[in-house]
Structures are given as structure tokens and as C-alpha cells.
Amino acid sequence: MRSRSLVFAAAVAAVVAFAVFGRGGPSHAGQVASYDEVVSGLGKGDILLVDVREPDEFAAGHVPGAVNLPLSRFDPRALPKPADKKVVVMCRSGNRSGKVMAMLAGVGRGDVADYSGSMIDWTRRGGAIVQGR
């Protein structure tokens, strides 16, 4: 009976660990932005949307107005800190943006939001896409 309890406790711990760290970093390290917030912010011009996918992915299709700062070359200290815009990061699925959020938390940048739904959510909802750099 004791071994079942240990297995159950281990399973619960695994689920909790995945919920907190499964996307590459704790999502609570910064803020979270929803699809509607990103659409509204881009429309008003008060969001700087940073796509952390690789350049070939970005060129194949990205959110209009997004800038590309690939995770493979990402320097959290170099991320702009505009006074008049909220910085939001995104990727394809939320995995890489979660890693970026953890990196940013490591340098004290709690002012950045994660659009954790990222391109999968964006395209599922019919968000505009442009190609090229």
C-alpha cells in the first residue's frame, strides 16, 4: 500500500512540475497577454510584439508589426524597454517564449508579457499573418 502512495505522490509532483515548468520556464515570471490584448495593443500601437522563432519561421509567416529576435541568439539584456509600449513575447507554441520569460526573469525583467498561445492560438483565431522579413 505504501508503494502506491509513493507512486501517486510522484505522479502528482510530476503534474505540478509540468504545469509550472513544462513550457521551459515559469509562466508567472512575468505577465501573460491574451489574444485579445495583443490584437488591441497592436491596433493602438502600444505593444512591441517580439517573435522569438527562428528567422526562417518568422519569414514564412508572422503577426504584422512583430519584430524577430530569435531565441537562438536572444540576449535578455538587449531586449528593448520602451517607455510607451508594453513588450510581449511569442513563438510558435509557447515553449520558446516560456524560455525567454525565464531568461528575462533572471535579469529582473518582470515588465514583459508572454503571449503563451503564440502562433498556434493566433492562427486558430484567424489573426492576420504576413510573410517575409
C-alpha angles and dihedrals in degrees: 000000000000092000090056090053091051092049090049092048091049091050092050090049091051092051092049092047091051092048091052102034106014095102093057098271143016110292089208090067088093139352129305122228123204127217090256092051091051093048092047094044093049090048092052093041093237098116129076102205112204116196110201097191120115118277094254091053091047092050091050090060138329142163111279110258095021120132122218120234104159119218090230089067100024117143110187091202091058095055108117118250103202115189094215101043138059112232115227124183127206141167134172102293108358097265098102093037087054089054090049090050090054090049091049092049087053090061095042099260103143090148094082123092128214119223088205094180086062123166094338091058093038094055094039088058093047097252117172117268130196129190130221131044 
